């Protein structure tokens, strides 16, 4: 396009040019554009670069959050599995207690109240077992969902090899160490 400055005393901050060659000697339709941007384009490029860095950091943060959530869900599933095993043991103990209470009652050495109490404890233990089993199933399914596995897939959780076992010194070593740094313990 042909550049035309129509003002005899031009404002050097702007360039005006017509949109059509037929309008070049008239002032009917002109577009005014700043001649100097005073670093606005450089600032805009810098802002775009900063936005790109922010998006990159957002992606890294999202990946770190997925890893954090996977660790949390894994620990929740592991704890639920341990709680399930402990509750199964509680149910077995309650069944044993019921057998003992029933045997005592049948031999005449126990009270009917002891049998009723043992039955109640067994029912409570079985109820907690059902609740913990449900929580275990939900924690496994939440982990599967986070990892992108099918919801109904059976997943086994194991912490074998997850932790390094360290050997401890005999207890006397730690006692001597404590007495060395805490002399007031010798007085106890």
LUMMIVO-880836 format. One record per residue (C-alpha): x, y, z. Coordinates in steps of 0.02 Angstrom, whole numbers, plus 50000, padded with zeros to 5 digits. Layout:
[[X, Y, Z]]
...
// end
This chain:
[[50000, 50000, 50000]]
[[50050, 50178, 49972]]
[[50086, 50277, 50131]]
[[50017, 50453, 50137]]
[[50034, 50581, 50275]]
[[49889, 50701, 50254]]
[[49928, 50826, 50391]]
[[50054, 50964, 50342]]
[[50120, 50952, 50519]]
[[50117, 50765, 50542]]
[[50105, 50682, 50710]]
[[50255, 50568, 50699]]
[[50177, 50442, 50815]]
[[50056, 50381, 50681]]
[[50058, 50324, 50500]]
[[49899, 50341, 50400]]
[[49866, 50247, 50240]]
[[49710, 50221, 50132]]
[[49630, 50053, 50109]]
[[49603, 50075, 49922]]
[[49719, 50151, 49790]]
[[49574, 50253, 49720]]
[[49558, 50340, 49888]]
[[49740, 50391, 49903]]
[[49709, 50577, 49872]]
[[49558, 50590, 49983]]
[[49529, 50578, 50169]]
[[49371, 50474, 50159]]
[[49432, 50316, 50243]]
[[49599, 50300, 50327]]
[[49670, 50181, 50455]]
[[49786, 50252, 50585]]
[[49921, 50141, 50656]]
[[50051, 50186, 50786]]
[[50223, 50215, 50712]]
[[50313, 50180, 50874]]
[[50248, 50046, 50992]]
[[50368, 50085, 51134]]
[[50407, 49903, 51165]]
[[50226, 49844, 51165]]
[[50262, 49706, 51039]]
[[50416, 49650, 51134]]
[[50314, 49651, 51295]]
[[50176, 49553, 51208]]
[[50303, 49424, 51148]]
[[50376, 49416, 51323]]
[[50202, 49391, 51396]]
[[50166, 49254, 51269]]
[[50331, 49170, 51316]]
[[50287, 49184, 51500]]
[[50116, 49109, 51466]]
[[50201, 48965, 51376]]
[[50315, 48937, 51526]]
[[50165, 48943, 51642]]
[[50072, 48814, 51536]]
[[50227, 48704, 51538]]
[[50238, 48720, 51727]]
[[50051, 48683, 51741]]
[[50082, 48522, 51646]]
[[50226, 48475, 51761]]
[[50119, 48516, 51912]]
[[49977, 48408, 51846]]
[[50098, 48262, 51823]]
[[50165, 48286, 51999]]
[[49988, 48291, 52068]]
[[49947, 48127, 51981]]
[[50103, 48048, 52058]]
[[50057, 48117, 52229]]
[[49879, 48055, 52213]]
[[49940, 47883, 52156]]
[[50050, 47872, 52310]]
[[49907, 47925, 52424]]
[[49785, 47802, 52343]]
[[49914, 47663, 52352]]
[[49942, 47696, 52537]]
[[49754, 47702, 52567]]
[[49732, 47535, 52479]]
[[49877, 47461, 52576]]
[[49806, 47522, 52742]]
[[49633, 47457, 52696]]
[[49708, 47287, 52655]]
[[49800, 47282, 52822]]
[[49641, 47334, 52913]]
[[49545, 47198, 52822]]
[[49670, 47065, 52878]]
[[49664, 47129, 53057]]
[[49474, 47128, 53058]]
[[49469, 46950, 52991]]
[[49578, 46901, 53140]]
[[49456, 46991, 53255]]
[[49311, 46893, 53182]]
[[49406, 46730, 53211]]
[[49443, 46780, 53391]]
[[49259, 46824, 53418]]
[[49208, 46654, 53349]]
[[49331, 46570, 53468]]
[[49263, 46671, 53613]]
[[49086, 46620, 53566]]
[[49137, 46436, 53562]]
[[49217, 46451, 53734]]
[[49066, 46544, 53807]]
[[48945, 46418, 53732]]
[[49048, 46272, 53797]]
[[49053, 46345, 53972]]
[[48865, 46376, 53970]]
[[48828, 46200, 53910]]
[[48937, 46128, 54049]]
[[48852, 46238, 54177]]
[[49008, 46341, 54216]]
[[48954, 46498, 54124]]
[[48809, 46616, 54110]]
[[48688, 46638, 53966]]
[[48736, 46823, 53973]]
[[48915, 46777, 53924]]
[[48849, 46683, 53772]]
[[48740, 46831, 53722]]
[[48886, 46951, 53745]]
[[48999, 46839, 53637]]
[[48865, 46829, 53501]]
[[48849, 47018, 53503]]
[[49038, 47041, 53489]]
[[49042, 46919, 53343]]
[[48902, 47012, 53252]]
[[48990, 47180, 53280]]
[[49154, 47108, 53216]]
[[49068, 47038, 53061]]
[[48983, 47206, 53031]]
[[49151, 47297, 53042]]
[[49226, 47165, 52926]]
[[49093, 47203, 52795]]
[[49123, 47391, 52812]]
[[49312, 47372, 52800]]
[[49294, 47256, 52650]]
[[49188, 47388, 52564]]
[[49318, 47522, 52602]]
[[49455, 47408, 52536]]
[[49360, 47378, 52374]]
[[49328, 47565, 52353]]
[[49511, 47608, 52383]]
[[49568, 47481, 52253]]
[[49441, 47546, 52128]]
[[49494, 47727, 52160]]
[[49675, 47677, 52126]]
[[49622, 47586, 51967]]
[[49525, 47740, 51910]]
[[49674, 47853, 51941]]
[[49791, 47737, 51846]]
[[49670, 47721, 51701]]
[[49634, 47537, 51731]]
[[49460, 47464, 51712]]
[[49352, 47500, 51863]]
[[49311, 47319, 51899]]
[[49487, 47250, 51875]]
[[49554, 47153, 52024]]
[[49717, 47232, 52080]]
[[49828, 47162, 52214]]
[[49923, 47285, 52322]]
[[50090, 47234, 52395]]
[[50225, 47332, 52481]]
[[50354, 47193, 52462]]
[[50518, 47274, 52413]]
[[50448, 47449, 52435]]
[[50547, 47480, 52593]]
[[50728, 47442, 52629]]
[[50751, 47345, 52790]]
[[50893, 47403, 52900]]
[[50979, 47306, 53034]]
[[50975, 47378, 53209]]
[[51114, 47368, 53337]]
[[51081, 47279, 53502]]
[[50979, 47379, 53627]]
[[51129, 47407, 53741]]
[[51212, 47511, 53605]]
[[51065, 47631, 53599]]
[[51056, 47638, 53790]]
[[51241, 47685, 53799]]
[[51215, 47815, 53663]]
[[51069, 47892, 53757]]
[[51167, 47896, 53921]]
[[51313, 47979, 53833]]
[[51210, 48123, 53765]]
[[51081, 48132, 53906]]
[[51171, 48109, 54073]]
[[51011, 48147, 54169]]
[[50942, 47979, 54110]]
[[51068, 47888, 54222]]
[[50981, 47961, 54374]]
[[50815, 47881, 54327]]
// end
